[in-house]
Amino acid sequence: MAEHKYKIGITQGDINGIGYEVIIKALEDTRMLELCTPIIYGSAKIAAYYTKNAGLPQVQLTQISDPSQARPDQYSIINVIGENVKVEPGNPSREAGEAAFIALERAVADLRSGAIDALVTAPINKHNIQSEQFTFPGHTEYLESSLGDGDKALMILCNENVRVALVTIHTAIAKVSEAITRDSVLEKIEALNLSLERDFGINHPRIAVLSLNPHNGEDGLMGSEETEHIIPAIEEAKQKKINCFGPYAADGFFGSGMFNRFDGILAMYHDQGLAPFKTLAMDAGVNFTAGLPYVRTSPDHGTGYDIAGQGQASAESMRQAIYTALDVLRHRRNHNIAHRNPLKKQYVEKNKKDNVVLDLTKSADE
């Protein structure tokens, strides 16, 4: 029996950035249709504009109004914005931010309803997308609010060899220290461990935890977060049978190549984890939002205003984001099958008086 082809929703991102360029280039190889059914949320007119003016490959996009109309042998696009939206490559306009949000909101609604199976988001400008409806530092926080149903999101940057998660995400450096607590670190260790098992299919993963301060704090000389919060969180995680190690000073950890020994790495703040990751990942890095009931990935780069509209943008990160979404969907399916409840245990008790065996799993009216 043929494997189910997942419907992957792809949002246009900032229409003045490189979103359309990387989407269209990623879909250039029609073998993508053998893996999934991509559905773009955006504008056929803007897609045509970039195809013509940026010299992009001719990709046939069929306009549909609902994911149920998507055919597995074609690329589809749902028009979610008006015909008169102005496109200005390289210009971070308020209109572009509004268009990015409209596409995101529609795709998230379809993801929640089950009309699509996963979401891949092209880059947004975190400033011009701000509005009364979008008051979040980025995609991750918005998706946690819209799709989490109480679950906490965990940002993981990944490629084939490295997976880096963050305790704090879009937090100002001046406020990072106060956000590093025993509970917050332990929560992220547990979330990373679960994601490595469920989303990446790794049994008994090995997790490295980075320190916050230089040289691991030098026993309190350069900071006490390690001794007061990070080490106690690691010890508690070990008591919960999580293969957790550290804390490691970030510079030596990456510089020595020690990162290759672990399945996952937990960094304390954004640039501590992402700067070395993006150096190692080159153009193939993926941002994965773990911890939520739904699957979302994105390229690990930004809007690329400096090269927007020039046809120079690499599509590799977008392509890998689509592949990663498919891999996570399959791993979650396999994990759910492996961990679903077995047949009910039949608890019985022998009635001493009349020697009748009672099946306590049945109700009185059965």
N, C-alpha and C positions, 0 to 999 in steps of 0.2 A: 504494500500500500504506500502511495506517495506521501512524503512528509508534508504536514500542514505548512502553507506559505504564510508567514506572518505579514500583516499590514504595518508598515513603518511610516508614521507621520513625520514629516520634516518641515520645520518652520523656517520662514524666509530670513529671520533675523533682521538686522538693520539694512534697509533697502539701499542705503548709500555706502555700505561696506562691501566686503567680498563674499557675502552670503550666497548670492545667486551664482557667482563664479565657481565656488567650491562645490555647490550642490550639482550644478549642471555637469561639471567635469567628473564628479564622482559617479554620475549616472551615464556617462558616455559609453562605458562598456556594458552592452546589453546583457552580459552574463549576470549582472546584478538581478535581473528579473528571474533568474533561476533560483535565487536565494530568498527573495522577498518581493512584496508588492509595495513600492514606494509611493507615498502620497504627499505632495508638496502643499503647504498652506501658505498662500501668498497671492501672486498676481501673474497671470499668463502674459499680460502686456509687459510687465517689468522683466519677466524672464526673457521675452523676445527682445527687449531693449538691450539687455546685457549680452545676449547671444550675438546680436548684430554688431554692437559697438565695441565689445571686448574681444571679438573674434573667437567666440566659444564654439565648441562642437555643436552640431545640429542634433538636438535631442527632442524627439517627438513627445510633447506633453498633451495628454487628453484632458480637456476640462470636464470636471464633474462637480456636482453640488453636495455630494455626501459620500463617505467612505464605502458605503454599501454598493456604490456604482463602480468602484474600482475593479478593473479586470486584471487578472494575474499576469497577463502577457503585455501590459502596457504601463508606461509611466503616467501618473495622474496628477492634476493640480486642481485645488479648490480655490476659487477666487474669493478672498475674504476682505479685500479693500477695494475702494472705488477706482474708477478708470482715470480720475484726474489727479491722482497723487503724483507729486513732482519728484523726479529722480535726479539727484545731484551727487554723483560719485565722489566720495571723499569729504562730503560736508555733513557733519553731525547735527542734523536739523531736528526740531521738535516733531515735525510731521513724520520723519522717518522713525522716530521713537514710538509714535502712536501706531504706525503701521506694523511695527514689530510686535507691539502688545496685542493688537487685534488678532494677528496670526497665532500668537502664543495662546491667547485665551480660548480661541476656537479649538485648537489642537488639544489643549488640556481637557476641555469638555468632552471631546471625542474619545480621548484616552480613558477618562473616568467612566464613560458609558460603555466601554468595550468595543467601540467602533473601530479603533486601531489598537494594535497590540503593544506598541512601544513608541517613544517620542525621541526624535533627534533634533536638537535645536541649533540653528546657525547663530553666530555671535550677535549679541546686542550691545548697544551703548548704555551702560548702567546709569548714565546721567539723563540722557534725553528720553529714556523710556519712563521716567518717573511721572506719576500722575496720581489722582485720587484713588485710582484702581490699583496702581502698582507703586508701592511704597517700600520696596525691598532692595537690599544691596545687590542682588543678582538673581539669576535663575534658581539657584539652589534653595534660597529662602522662600521664594515665591512658590515653588513646587511643594516644599514642605507644608506651607500654609494651605495650598489648594488641594493637594493629593495625600497628605500625610495621615489624615484622620487620627491625629495624636502621635503618630510615629515621628521620630527625629531623623532628619536627613544626614547623611554622611557623604562628604565629597571625597571621591577617590580619583586620582589621576593615574592612568594605567597605560601600559603597552604590553607587548608579549613577555617582557622580562621584569618589569618594575611596577609595583602598585603602591602609591603613596596616598595616605588618608590624612585628614587634618582635624585637629581638636577645635581650633577656631578657624573661621573661613574669612569673611570680609570684615575683620575686626581691626580697628586702628591699632598700630603698634603700641601706643600709649596705654591701651586698655587690654592688651593680651595677657599680661601677668595676672590681673585680677580674675580673668576667665579660666586660668589654669588651676583647677581644684582637683582633689582626689576623685570626687564624683564625676566631674566632666571628663577626666582622662579615662577613668574606668569605663564610663558609658561608651566612649569611642573605641576603646580596646574591644569591648564585647561586640559592638556593632561591626567593627572591622573583621573580627573573627567569624561572625555569622555570615557576613557578605563573602568572605573568601571561601567558605564552605558551600554556601547556597548559590551565589552568583558566579563563582569562578570554578566550582567543582574541585576544590582542594581539600583533601582530608587532613585533619590535624595540622593546620597551617602554622608556620613559624612567623611570629610578629616581632619586629624590632620597634622600640619606642625611643624617640629622640629626646634629649634634654632641652630645656628652654634656654639656659644660660651658657655662656662660653665655658668650655672645659668642665661640663657637668656641674657647674656651680662651685667647683673646688671646695667641697665640704662646707658650703655656706659662705665662703669668702666672696663669691661673685653672685650670690643669690640663694635663696632657701627653697625655691619651688620644687627642686629635685627631691630634697630630703623630706619636705613637709607634705608634698602632694603626689609627685610623679612616682617615686619609689613605692610608697604605700599602695598606689593604684595598681602597679605591676604585681606586687606581692598578693594583693587580693585576687587579681585575675588568675594568677598561678593556682591559688587555692580553688578556683573554679575550673581547673583543668585546662586552662588556656595556655598554649605554648608561647609565652610572652617574655621578652628579654630586654635588658637595658637598665637605665637610660644610657644612650650613646651620644656623645658630642657630635653634632651634625657634620662639622667640617671633616673630621677624621673618618667618620662613618662612610661618607660618600667618596672622599678622596682616596681611601684605601681599597675601595671596591667591596667593602663588607656588605653593602646592600644586596649583592648577588646571593648571599646566603639565606635570605629571608623571602617569604611569600608575600609579606605585607609590611609596610613601614608606616608608623604613626608619627607625624610631625606636629609640633605644637601650634604653628601659625602658618599663614599662607605662603609667604616667600621662602620660609625655611624649607618647605617641602617642594614647592613648585619650581623654584629657581634651578635646583639640581635636576629635578625630573625633566624639565623642558630642555635642559642641556643634553641629557642622556637620550631623550625620546626623539629629538630632532622634529621631523614633520609628522610623526606617526602617533603622537600622544592623544589620549581620549579622556574627557571628563565624564565620569559616571556618577550619578546621584544614587547612592546606595541607601538602604534603610527604609525605603518607601514601598508600598504595595505595588507600585507601577515602575516600569523601566524607562529611564531617560538617560541619554548620552549626548555629548556634543564634542566638537573639535576643541582642542585645548588652546586655541589661539583666539585673538580678538577680531575686531571689525576690519582691521587692515586698511584704514582710510588712505594711507600713503600710497597704496598700490591699487586701490579700488578702481574698477573699470578698465584696467590695463591688461587683463588677461594673464597676469603673472602669478596669481595666487595658486599655491599647491593644494590639491584636493585630497592629499593622502590622509590628513587628520579626519576630514569629513568621511572619507571612505571607511576608515578604521572605526569611526564612531558608529556607522551603520552595522559593520561586522560585529562590533562589541555588543550592540543592542541585541542582535540575533543570538550571539553566544550566551548572553545572560538569560534570555528567554528560554533557551534550551536547557541551560544548567538549572534554572529554577524549576522547569517542568520535571527534569530527572530527579531533582532533590525532593520535590513534592511527592513523586511516585515512591521514592525510596523511604520516605518518612511518613507516609500516610498511615492511618490507623489500621492495624491488622484486624482480622475478624475478632468480634467481641469475645472476650473470655467468658466462658459459661460458669458463673459462680453458682454452686449448688450447696444445699444444706439438707442433711437427712433429718426428716422429722422422726424423732425418737419414738413418738407415741404410735403412729400408724405406719411407720417405715416407708413414707412417701418422699420421693426426691423432689425438692422445690427448685425451679429455675428462677433465681432472683433477678435475672436480667429482663424478665417479662413483667408487664404491668398487670394490674388486677383485672382489667377489662379485656385482655387478650384471650 
